């Protein structure tokens, strides 16, 4: 035999369900938001790594000549070969 619900519960079942659903919804939204943020940051890291890898020859040239153009933008390297006295390997 099942026990009957207390009177206070039976009288307030709708507000209790609504509060429970709101709390559960907020928890799910928070978990999804964190997962999406991690995915976006991981995607940005992959894009930057990919662009750096694809432009490695241009970056190497920039380091040796102290001036170049990457993605259509003129770039000046602050630490030039003459200033630091280091020869980069070919």
N, C-alpha and C positions, 0 to 999 in steps of 0.2 A: 504494500500500500504506500502510495506517495504522500509525503507530508505537504500540507497546504502552505503556500507562501505567506509570510507575515503580512499583516494588514498594511503597514507602511510601505512595503515593497509593492504590493498589488495596487495601491493607490498611486504610486509614483513610477510605474514600470516604463511609461513612455519617456519621461525626462531622463531616467537612468539609461535607457537604450540610446537616446540622442547624445548624451554626454559621452557614453562609451564609444559610440561611432565617431564622434568628433575627435576624441583623444587618439583612437586608432588611426584615423585619417591623417592627423598631424604627424604621427610617428612614421607612417608610410611615406608621406611627402618628404619628410626630413631625410629618410634613408635614400629615397630616389634622388633627391637633390644632391646629396653627397656623392652618390655613384655617378651622376651626370657630371659633376664638377671634376671628379677624378678622371673620367673619360676625356673630358675636354682638355685638361692639363696634360694628360698622356699624349693626346693627339697633337697638341702644340709642341711638345718635346720632340715627337717623331718628325713633325714638319721641319723644325729648326735643324735637327740632326740631318735630315735628308737634304735640305738646302745647303748645309755646310759641306756635306759629302759631295754633292753635285758641283759645288763651286770650289773644290779643294785646289785645283790648278790656279784659278784666279786668286784665291787667298794666298797661295804660295808666291805668286808673282807680286802681290801687294806687299808681302813681307820683304821681298828682295828689292823692289823698286821704290818702295815707300809711297807710291801713288798709283791708283788704279780706279777702275769703275766696276762696281758690283750692283747688279740689278738696275742698271741705268743711273746709278748715283755715284758721283765722284767721291772716293774715299782717300783720306790721307792717313798714313800709319804714323803714329807719334814716335815710336822707337825705330829709327832707321838703322840700316846696316852700318853706316858711317859713324853714327852716334854711339853705338854700343860695341862696335868692333867685332861682331860675330858674323861668320859666313854660314848661311844656311845650306844644308846638303841639297844637291840637285836631284 
